[in-house]
Amino acid sequence: MLDKLKGMISGTDADYLDIRYEVKKTTTVSIAGSELKKAGSNSTDGFVVRALKDGGFSSVIVTREDDVQEAVKLAVEGASAMAGGGKTVSLADVDTVVDSVDPELDGDPALVPLEDKITLLKSYNDLMLKQPDIANTNMSYSEVDREKFFASSEGTAIRERVCTVSIGGEVVARRGDSTQNIRAAVGGANGMAALKNREDVFLKRAQLAKELLDAAPVKGGTYDVVINPSLTGVFIHEAFGHFSEADIIEDNPPLREKMSLGAKIGNDVVTIIADTLIPNQVGFYKYDDEGVPVKTIPLMENGVLTGRLHSRRTAAEFNEPVTGHCVAQDYGYEPIVRMGTIYLEKGKLSLDELLKQLDDGLYLCDGKGGQTSGENFTFGAQYGYIVKGGKIQEMVRDINIMGNLFSTMKNIEAMDDTLKLSERGGCGKGQMNIKSGYGGPSVLIRSMVVGGI
């Protein structure tokens, strides 16, 4: 296939041309309560052609091989038409790469019958339904298997397969008129082994849903808080991580100035890493969709901005190194700058020591949606606990945290010594990216605004 792709883009007068072909296979099983709602697999494929000519840049997407030559012609014509009509595009230089990559899978999902996947999902679903006060569930099995072929006029030729699996959803507890829910998810990029023997996870989530029935709503106010790794990951990804994606800030001069490399925006204890090369993690890949090897990037070290995530285009725009973070949802999209795995580096305290340093406040757990608006953020927590004298007390619910990214970064005081990464990813920046993972340790933050009653 790579030789065929090279032939498809040869003989044009473009300054640069690339083509990405991929086969995407998906399997989905969904259950609501005890009822199987959906089970099936689908396979699709398509091509994305991109052309650069005289500073103009254009892309064309087709699903039939017979249409590729016309797509190449249209992409070059489109790039030529764009030249001089807007921002002049250039691409940062990269090394030529020829490679073929297969994931290291412990139990290749492609070799597992659909019936076995249904059975596994039902076993966890039924386990939760059997627990006291559990009234309903909405659970699904998801498998996305992409085999990507990339060739460029510069000589790069790469084949890479990436495969992600997960089981997750919602468990609902009910007693009288009171209803509460908790999310549950397991998964990764290392095959079916990530999904097997995980009964403890689903039992714990069912128990938490039950306990929420007896929890009181949190009282709104300003608190010192400890947030757990799940909530840390959501905060780092949503509030900070997107501002490290160069295309988000390139046309926003005030934000671009605030996010200048070398700027001190966090406390000395804050170090944030983008590391998509961590084996088995949901965000793992070796090459991005521009054929660039992904690099591990320290985004912040001791509170100082030290790196940024780039495509070839934005790296040239910022005159900064290419990082290999230009990713597409699938063949239906051209790639844009995206996070893979991003996390806050752990500290040296145990969780007990972190709570002791907190003294009085709240211990908040697990992200539950939210939004950002410029520098400001609002995130939900699935549950939490009142902390008095460093000791966890009664459970609370209906929790939202809110604040400003830059002031919150300076209010981070300490972290515990356990780094935990999400097992299921997802980011909807214009297109879905299930390879976007995040996490961190538990984190002590002073003066956090908490919404409640």
N, C-alpha and C positions, 0 to 999 in steps of 0.2 A: 504493500500500500504506500509506503514512503516513497519508493521510486516512482509510482504513479503520480503522487502529489507533486513531486519535483517536476515531472513532465508537464503537469497542468499549468504551472506558473512560469514556465520558461518562455523566453522569446518575446517579452513585453518591454516597453520603454519606460516602465515605472522605475523610480529611484529605489523603491523597496516593495516587495510583495511577499505575503505569506498566506498559507492556507491551513486550516485546521479541519480535520474530518474526525468525527467521533460516532461511536455506537453507544447508545445509552440504553441500559436495561434496568427496568424498575419492577419491584415486586412489593405489593401492598396487601396487607390483611388487616381488617378492622373489626372490632367487636364492641357492641354496646350492651352492657349488662351481660346476659347469657346468650345474646343473639349474635351470630356471625353475620356481619353486614356486607363484607366485601372480601374477596380473595382472588388475586390474579396477578399476572405478569405482563409486561409490555416491552417491546424493543423498537427503538426508533434510531435513525441516523441522519446526518446532515453535514453540510460544509459551510465554513465561514472563510471568506476571502477578504483580505485587507490590503490596501495599496497606498503608497506614499509617492507623490509626484509634485515637484516644485513647491513643497511646503504645504500642499493640500493632502488631506487624509480621508479615506473613505472605506467603507466595508459593505459587503453584500453577503446575504445568507441564502442558500438554496438547499433543497432536500434531495434533489436527484443528481446523480453523477453526470447525466447528459446535459445538465444546465450549467456545469462548472465553467466551461469556456466562456459562455456568455456572462457569467458572474465576474470572471476575471476582467473581461472587457469593460463591464459596467463599473467595477471598482476603480479601474485606472481612469476611466472617463470622469467618474465622480470626484476622484482626488484632483484631477486636473481642473475641474470646474470649481473646486473649493479653493484652489491656489489663489492667493491675493484677496479672497473674499472674507477672510476672518483671521484668527490667530494662526501664524505660521507654525507648522508642526515640524519638529525634528525628533529623531529617535536616538537615545543614548547608545553608544557603542557597546556591544557585548561580544563575548567569545563565541565562535562557532562550536556547536555541540552536536554530536551524533550518539544516540543512546537509546536503549530499550529497557523499560523498568516494569517489573511486576511486583505487586505488594506481597509482603510476607504474611500470609493468612493462616491462622490456626483454625481450620475448618472453612474451606472455600464455600461461601453461600451459593455459588452457581452450581455446586454439586449436591446440594441438599434439596430433597423433594419439597414441593409446596406443602404437602400434607404434614411434613415434619415441622415446618415453620408455623402452620396453624396450630398444631398440637402444643408447641412450646408457648405460643402466645396464650392459648386457652388455659394452660396450666397455671400461669401467673395470674391471669384474670380470675379464674375460679378460686384460687388461693385467697385473693383479696375479698371476693364476694362472700366467702365463708366466715369472715371476721365479724365480730359483734358491731352492730350499728352501721355496717357498710350497706348502702342502699343501691348503689349503681356504680358502673365503671364505663369509661370510654377509652379503649386501648387499641393500639395499632402496632403492627410489625412493618418496618420500612427498610427497603434495600435499594440502594442506588449503585449501579456498577457502570462506570464509564471507561471505555477504551478509546484513548485520544491519540491521533496521529497529527504531527505538526511538521511542516516543512517551510523554509523561507528561501528567498532568493540569495541570502547570504551563505547558504550551505547548511544551516541547522536542520537536523532531521531527528525527531524524537517520537517514540511511542511510549505511552505510559498508561497503565491501568490503575484506576483508583476505585476503591470499593468501600462503601459505608453501610453499616447495618445498625438498626436500633429497635428497641421495643419501649414504648412509652405512652403516656396519656394521663388520664385523670381518674382518681378514685373519690367517690362521693359518700359522705357519711350523713345520716339523717336520724334525728330523734324528735318526734313531735313536729313542731313547726320550724325547728332549727336544722339548717343544712350547711355543711362545710365541705370543701374539697381540697385535695392536695395533688400535686403533679408527681409523676414517677417516670424515670427514664434510665435505661441502660443501653450501652452500645459502644461503638468505636470503629476503627479502620483495620482491625486485626482479625476479622472473620467471625464465625459463629461462636467462638470461645468467649467473646465478650458478652454473649447473651445467655450462656448456660450457667446453671447452678447459682442463680441470682435471687433465689427465693427470699433471702434475708432482706434485700432491698425493698421488695414489694410488700412484705409483711410489715416492715417499719413504716412505710408510707401509709398503709391502711391504719396502723395504730395512731399515727399522727393525725389523720383525718378524724378518727374517733375522739382523740383528745381535744381537738379544736371545738367540738360540741360543748365542752365545759369551759372553754376559755372566754375571757371577757375582752371586749374591744379595747385596744390601747387608747390611753388618753393623749390627745394631741399636745405637743409642746416641743421644747428644745431639750435634747438629751445627749449625754455621752453614750456612745453605742459601740458594741462589737458586732461586726457583720461576719457571717460565716463564708466559706470559700465560694459557694454558689452565688451569693449576693455580691461578693467581691468581684467575681468574674463578670457579672452583668454590669456592674459599675465601671470596671476598667474597659470593657468592650464598648459600651454605649456612650458613656460620658467622656472618656479620654480617647479610646482607640480610633474612633472615626475622625477625630482631629489629627491623628497621625497618618491618615490616608491623604496623600498629597492632593488628589483631585477635589477633595472636600474644601480645602482652604485656599487653593491657588487663585481663585477670583474673589476672595474676601480679604482685602488688605488689612483691616484691623485684626482679624483672627490670625492671619498669616504672620503678622508682626508679633502677636502674643506667643505663637507657636514657633518662633525662630529657634533654630538649633543654638544651644548655649544658654537659652533662657532658663532661669530658675523659677519653676512654677510649683514645685512640691517640697514637702519636708525632706530632710536629709535621709530619712529611712526609706524613701520611696524609690524603688527600682522596678522598671517595667520592661518586659522582654517580649518580643514577637519571635516565636520559635516554632515554625511549622514542620521542622525536621524531627520532632519528638516521636519516636516509633510508637505505633499502635494508636496514637491519639486521633480523634475524629478529624482534626485539621490537617493531618499529614498529607503532604505531596512533595515530590522532588523537583518538578519543573512546573512553572506557571503556564498559562495559556498563550504566552508569547514565546515559549521555548527557552525561558530564562531560568537558570538554576536558582532555587529559593535560598535565601541567606537568613541566618539568625541575626536579628537586629535588636540591639539594646535601644529602646525608644527613650528611656529615661534612666539616668544613673544618679542616685543620691539627690533626687529632686531636680536634676538638670536635664533638659531635653538634649538627647544625643543622637537621635535617628528618626527616620521617617519611612513610610512604606510607599513604593513607587512602581509605576509602569515605566516602560522605556520612554514614553512621551513625557511624563511628569518628571522623570529623572533629568531629562534634558532641560526642561523648563526651569527646574530648581537648581540645576548644575550640581546635583548630588548623585551618589552611587545608585545604580539599579539594584533592586532588592528581590525581584522575583515574586511580586505580589499582585500580578495582573491576572484576574481569574474571571471566568464566565460561568453562569449557571449550567449551561450546556451548549450544544451547537446552535441553538436558537438565538444566541446573544454574542455580541462582541465583548471581549474581556474589559473589565474596569479594575481599578485599584481596590483590593479587598484584604482584610485581615484573614490570616489562617489561625493559628493558635497564639493567643496573647494572654499574658498573665502577670500579676504582681508578684515579685520575688518574696519568698518567705523570710521570716525573722528568726529569732533565737529563743523566744519564750515558749513555754507550753501553753495550751489553752487555759489551764487553770491559772497560770501566772498572768496571762493577758486579762482574764476576768478580774483577778485581784487588783491589777493596775487600773482597770476600769472603775472599780469600787461600786458606785451606784449608777445604774443606767439601764440599758436594754441590750439584750442579745438577740439579734435579728437574723432570720434564716431563710435562705432560698428565694431566688428571684421569682417574681410573679408579674411579668409585664411592666410596662412603663413607657416613658417617652422623654426625648430631649428637645430643647428649643434653644439653639445656640449654645451658650455656656451653661445653661440651666437644665436640670434633670429632675424627673420624678419617677421613682421605681416602687413597685409593690414588693412586700415580703410575704411569703406564704404563712409564716408563723413567727413567734418570738417569745421571749421570756423577760420578765422583770429581774434585774440583778440588784441585790442589796449586799453591801459589804463584800463584793466579789463572789457571791454565791447565787446560783440560779434559783429563782423562786417560781411563781406561778406563770402559766402560759398566757399569752395575749394574741389577739388576731386583728384583722382589718387594719393592716399596717401599710403606710406609705412613707418613704423617705424622700426628701427633696433638698435641693441646694444648688450652689454654683460650683462648677468643676474646679476653678482655680482656688477658691477659698477652701473647698473640701480637701484638695490635695495638700494644702498646708496644715490642715487639721488632723491628718493621719499621724498618729503618734507611735504606733508599734504594731507588729504582726506576730502571729505564733509561728511555730516551726514546722507546720504541715502544709505542703503544697498539694492541692487537689484540683484536677482539671475536669471540665464537663465531659460527659460521655455522649451527649448528643448536641450537635451544633445547629446553627441557623441564624441567618442575618438577611434582612430584606431590603438592602440598599439598592433599590431600582430593580434588582433581580435576586432570586433566592440563592444563598450560598450555604449549603449544609456542611461545608468543610470549614466553617468558622467556629472554632472552639475557644474556650476561655476559662479562667479560673484564678486561683491564688490561695493564700492562707486566710485564716480569720484575722480581721483587722480592727484595731481600736481607733475610732474617729471621735474627736471632741466636737461638741456643739452642733449636732445634726438635728435639723428640723424634721419632726415626725408627725405625720397627719393621722388623726384618729377622731374620737368623739370629743 
